[in-house]
């Protein structure tokens, strides 16, 4: 690069360029970098002037990498990976966690169960700050700058490291007023006659239950009075007596204990949902991620309503 880049960090220019490409727009990159769109645009122009190349074609319909831009993007990622490794080695970040850790977590877990281990992590490592991103969908590590994510449900992406943290038991619950003077359901056939609620992330028009005693399964169709993608909304609807539902055990544990909800046919439960910590493969990992993974892995099985995972998982820094 030429002397044009005397007032701006070259590494920061490359980092901004990568974020623009990954995010898909200047405005999205600015939001992720906690700066303004004019600042991002100015950095891009500075980089292009310094290289004497046009890196992006910008139109009213969007932007597209030029041939030079594609080569620059490839080299820039290599440079930043090498720079990060150098920083980790020279300033001790591999052993002394610092900087910002961006973590994506499920809405319900992220607002409730995971706050305690998050607080422990922040108290233990005061040089680290955490961006706590609430989403129930799969993370886009590159485009959104996510370092790691906690995800409920099976992981099908072969490009990530997945550490199984535990599993969430799922039970059938309803409010006492929904049952009225009727006795508690004693069979799955009786369950079918109840009004139902659905958590469409995991079930919509069919419920599948397994007998804990002998492993038999039973499935039946439902026509939910309400369906939602929020575990909190599902619980609230159940508490309001709108229907029975299959719920994560942890979120209704106190409601059952205090009599606001009852568990129906406890010997029949839905398949538990696995909980994973996931992050992209890399040659090395900074201490802030490694230590977060260690703490979460040790604390998750102790959270209310969770069960320990049976399978061993990999630690950041090991071979996969």
N, C-alpha and C positions, 0 to 999 in steps of 0.2 A: 504494500500500500504506500501511497505517496505521503508527503508532509501535510496534505489537506487534513489528515486525521490527527492533529496535534491536540485538539481540545476534547476529543471523545475517545474513550477506551475502545480499542479495536475489538477486543473480546465482546464488549457490550454491543457493538454494531453487529457482529456475527450472531450473537444470541438473539438480538431483536429480529434479524432477518429470518432466522430459523422459526421464531415464534410466529412471525407474519405468515410464513408458508404453512405451518402446522395448523394455525388457527383459521386460515382461510380468508382473512380480511385484516385491514389495518386497525379497525375499531375493536375487533375481537382480541387482537394481539395487545392493544393498548389496555384493555380491561384486565387481561391476564397478567400484564406487567405492572399494573397499578400506576399507569401514566396516561397521558393524553394522546389522542390520535395525531395531532400535529407533531408531537414529539417523536412518535413512531415513524411518521412520514419523513421527518427531517433526518432521522438516523438512516433510513433506507436511502434517501437521496445522497447523504454523505458517503455511505458505503459505495453506491454506484459511481459517484464522482471519483472516489479514491481509486477504484479499480478501472475506471474508464470504460465501464460496461453497463448495459441495461440488463437488469436481473429479472424484472417483472414487466409483463405487458398489462397495463391497467385500462379497463374499459368500463362503461356504465353497467355491464353485466357481471363484472367481477375481475379477477386477475388470474394470470397464468404465467408460470415460469418460462423464461426464454431458455435456449440451449445453454447459454453461459450461466443463467440462474440455476439450472439443474446441477451443473458441475460445481458451482459455488456452494449450493446447499449441501452436497455430498462432502465436500472438503470442510465446510464449516462445522458439520456435525463431528467429523473426525478431530478437528482442532479443539472443539469444546470438550470432547471426551478426554483427550490427552491433557488439556488444561485442568480439568477437574481432578484427574488422577494426580497431576503434579501438585495442585493445591492441597489435596488430601495428604500427600506424603510430606510436603514441606512445612505446612502450617499445623499439621497434627489433627486434621479434621477426621481422619480415620479412627482416631482414639478419643478425640475431644469433640463431642457433637455440637454443632453450631449451624446457624442459618435457619431457613424456613423449610418445614416438612409439609407438603400438601397431601392430605389424606381424604379419600372419598369413602363415605360410610353410608349405610342404609338409614333412611329417615328415622325409623323407630329406634333402632339400636343407637344411632348417633346422637339422639336427643335424650337418651335414657341410660341404658346399660353401659355404654362405652365412655361416658363422661368421667366416671371414677378412674379407670386406668389412664385416660387422657390427662387428668389432673395429676396423677402420680408421675407420669412421664414429664410433664412440664415442671413440676417441683424438683424432680431429680436432675433435670438438664436445663438449667436456667438460660443457657445461650441459644436454645432452640425455641422458635415460635412455630405454631401449627396453624395451617389453613384447613379448617374442618368443613369439607364440602359434602352436603347432604344430597344423595341421589340413590335411587333404588336400581337404576340401570347399570349395565356394565361400563366400566370406566374407559375413556379414551386417553391413555397415558400421554401420548405424544401431543395431541391437539390441545389438551387442557392442562398440560404440565403437572399431571398427577404423579406423585412419587410412589404411592402404594394405595391399596383399597381394601376394605373389608366388605366381603360380598356374601350374601345368603343365597344358597342354591348351588347347583353343580357348576363347575368351571369347564368350559369346552374349548377355551382358547389355548392352543398349544404354545403360543408365543410368550406366555407368562409363567413365572414361578408361582405355585399355589401351595400354601401351607394350610393344612386343615387344622382349624382351631378347636372345633367342637361341633355339636349338633343341637338343633332346637327341637325338642319334642313338641308335637302338635296334638291338641285334644279338642273334643267336641264340648262346647259350652252353650248355655242359654240362661236367660234371666228367669227367676222363679215365677214371675207373673206371666211369662209366656206359656208355662205349663198349667197355670190355674190350679184347679183342684185335682188334675190328673196326676197319677203316680209318675215317678221318673221313668223315662224310657228304659226298658229292660232288654231290648233287642234292636238290631239295626233296622229291622222292618218297621218298628215303631218310630224310629228316627225319620224315616222317609216321609211320614205324614205331617211332620212339623213344618212351619214356615222356615225358610232358609235365607241366610246371608252368604255372600261369596267374596273372597279375596282373590280378585281375578289374576293377580300375579301368579297364583299357584293352582287355583281351581275356579271354574266358572259355572258349568252346568252339570257337573258330576262330582260326587264325593267318593273317595276310595279309602276304606278303613281296613286295618289289619288287627287280628286278634292277638294280643300279647301272649296268650296262653299257648296257642298251638300254631300260630302263623297263618291261619286262614285269612283270606281277604274277602271283602264284600264291597261292591260298588253299586251306587244307585244314582239315578238322575235327579236333579233338583231344578226348580225354576225360582231363582233367588228374587226375593222382594227388593233387595238392594245389592248391588255389587260395587266394589271399590278397590283401589290399588293402595289404600292406606290402612295399615294395621291399627292405627289409633281410631280411624273412623269405623272400622269393623267392630272394635271393642265398644265404642260408644253406642253403635246401633244395637249391639247385643244387650248392653246395659239398659237401653230404652225398651227392651222387650220386643224388638222388631223381628227377631228370628234367631234360630240356632246357627252356629258357625263353627268352622274349624279354625282354631286360633293357636298361635304360638303360646306355649304354656307360661312363659315368663311374664307376658304382659297382662295375663288374667290371674296370676297366682294370688295376689292380695284380694282381688274381687271374690275369688272362690273362698278364701280364708274368712272374709268378712260377710259372706252370704249374699253378695250382690249378684253373683253368678253361680251356677252349679255345673259340675262336670257330669256329662251324660255318658252312660256305659263306659266307665273308665278302662275296662278291659279291652276296648276297641279304640285305636288311635290311628291318625294319619301318619304316613311315613315322615320321620324326622327330616329336617332340612339341614344340610351341612353348612358350616360357616368357615370361610377361607380368608386368609390374608394373601393378597396377590400383588405382584409388582413385576416389571419387565426384567428379562434376563440382562445381565451386564457382567463385564469382566471383574468389576469390584463394586462395593457398595459403601457409601459414607456411613459414618458412625450413627448419625441421626436416624437412618433407616434401620440399620442392624439392631440398634438398641430398642427402637420402637417395636420391631418384630419380636425381639426376645421378651419384652415386657408384656405385649399383647398375648403372646403364646402362653405365657405362664398365668395370666390373669383370667383369660376368657373362660376356661372350664369352671372357674369358681363363681361366675356370675349367676344370679338367681335364675333358675329355670333352664340352664344349659347343662348338657352332658359332655364329658370329655370325649375327644376324638379317639378312635381306635388306632388310626394310622399315624405313623411318624411323618413329619414333614421336614423339608429342607430349611436350612438357615441361610440368610444372605451371606454370601462369601464362599459358600460351598459349591462343589461341582454339581450340575444338574444334567 
